[in-house]
Amino acid sequence: MPLAVLTGHDSRTGVRERNEDFVGMVTPAEPDLSTKGLMAAVADGVSGNDGGREASEYTVRGLLTDYYATPDTWPVTQAMDKVIKAINGWVQHQGSIRRELAGMATTLTAVVLRGTYYYFAHVGDTRLYLLRGGALTRLTTDHVWDRPEMQHVLTRAIGLDTRIAIDHGMGELRERDVFLLASDGVWGWMSEYDITHALSAVAMDRSDPEATAAALVDAALAADSSDNCSALVLKVVTLPEENLRDALSGSRQLPLPPKLKPGQAIDGYEVEDVIHASQATLLYRVREPKSQRQLVLKTLHPDRASDAHERSAFAHEEWLAKRVVARFFPQVIVPEQKNYLYYLSTWHEGATLQQMLDAGTHFTAPEVVTHGEKLVRAIGALHRRSILHRDIKPGNVHLGADGELRVLDLGVALSGLEREDGIHAPQAGTPSFLAPEQFDNAPPSRQTDVYAAGVTLYQMLTRHYPYGEIEPFQRPRFGEPAPPSRYRPDVPAWLDNVLLKAVARDPADRYETAEEFLIALERGASNPVPARSVTPLAKRDPAGLWRAVAVSSVVLNLLMLYLLVMR
């Protein structure tokens, strides 16, 4: 489903002789809607000279034209920044060479709605408001002197100086969000209560953006506004599914939070505990102020602030986490406001399987089967969403106090859906859980996740690995896996066969899908998996076979020579 936005605008001269405001908007069709987004802008030409109208119109027209000519690979903020700075240079130059346009300048507020994010650029005292959930937020700051008698004197404007500082911002979109771009002729003569009331009618479908923009201008003029009055209203109707490009764009814009301690807060969320800290990431348990529920906040370590690769990998993880809406995974929670790079997910009491093993928990065969069924269901849910986890292991499987089993950590997961953006997840995995073919540089597959799940269940039963523990950078040789019953005589033969098939060295001997693995666990002893025959050496290791034949031949010849000499 594409992004759908309702729009409306109104701009009137008011008591002035001419309208020095200018509003503009571009609502492109695909593919520009997905790659560039919808753009709206309002500018208020600085009055007192003939160049105010020319500056505002040229600025808006130039921005709406040149923004869509920038490369698709540029982030939205970069594209707007470069275009606005170029326009500023042109306006400033025209004011310096044309006497009748001396001092020409204008304010500018522009917003881009693309994918599931909004981006804005701002200079001057035009404003951008956002109404969400009945609450009005002003997203821009007026660039005026803070002295009461100079509140209408601009400190920044397009054309005011050869160099310009542009305010940029961004945030996630929500359905029913309503944006207002307004000149000071409107917002300066209305209370925020009145603006909220007008925009709420749009959000609640009691009015359309066009009628609301006209109503805002009418209200400002009725309040004896002494300036030109312009309003542009946007309402988000539907949102597309977030793509990886937008997620990566967001990761570049937001700063990393500092390292937090219990008792501190971030965006209103109070930190209760540090759950985990590694060289790359930090996990906190936080409390949401409104609902008082506990959540998990995950972010990058502050030392990784300038690491573009880590930022991209983190954004990729969050993007995938939002896609796996199922009981087998912690669910991502979207905050009301987000000023730093992090993401929130649900908190669940309990422990990982690795923590339980380390604490001495003994899993019975029936418990392993029960947990195994849930684990392979979770893996199947990932695969149906075209996601490969690539790091299934006891440390990434959480058993909640509510009895639910949840798969954690999509940090190295890979989905075919991001290939359209030219992005790939980083190569990673835990050696002892990597399928044998991956040591020969075979790509990850559904069967490699199935293999890792089999090793996880094997370790729960035996505290051993089917082929022994594999150290990082080790080049292992895989023989025949030891049956779990070698370490646990109470393991039934049918479960031996099920797990041995899951961890088979050859992918052709393994379960093809998680669903096939699940059926084998569910059927159990009633319809057991047949015992796998031992692979002949000629097939398992043909080179080794011929080496053995050669060695045997040499030994036999030496023996025969010895016997002849002894005669």
Buried (B, 14 or more C-beta within 10 A) or exposed (E): EEBBBBBBBBBBBBEBEEBBBBBBBBBBEEEBBBBBBBBBBBBBBBEEBBBBBBBBBBBBBBBBEBBBEBEEEBBBBBBBBBBBEEBBBBBBEBBBEEEEBEBBBBBBBBBBBBBBBBBBBBBBBBBBBBBBEEEBEBBBEBBBEEEEEEEEEBBBBBBBEEEBEBBBBBBBBBEBBBBBBBBBBBBBBBEEEBBBBBBBBBBEEEBBBBBBBBBBBBBBBEBEBEBBBBBBBBBBEEBBEBBBBBBBBBBBBBEBBEBBEEEBEBBEBBBBEBBEEEEBBBBBBBBBEEEEEBBBBBBBBEEBEEBEEBBBBBBBBBBBBBBBEBEBBBBBBEBBEBEBBBBBBBBBEBBBBBBBBEEEEEBEBEEBBBBBBBBBBBBBBBBEBBBBBBBBBBBBBBBBEEEBBBBBBBBBBBBEBBEEBEBEBEEEBBBBBBBBBBBEEEEBBBBBBBBBBBBBBBBBBBEBBBBEEBEEEEEBEBEBBBBBBEEBEEBBEBBBBBBBBBBBBEBEEBBEBBBBBBBBBEEBEEEBBEEBEEBEEEEBBEEEBEEEEEEEEEEEEEEEEEEEEEE
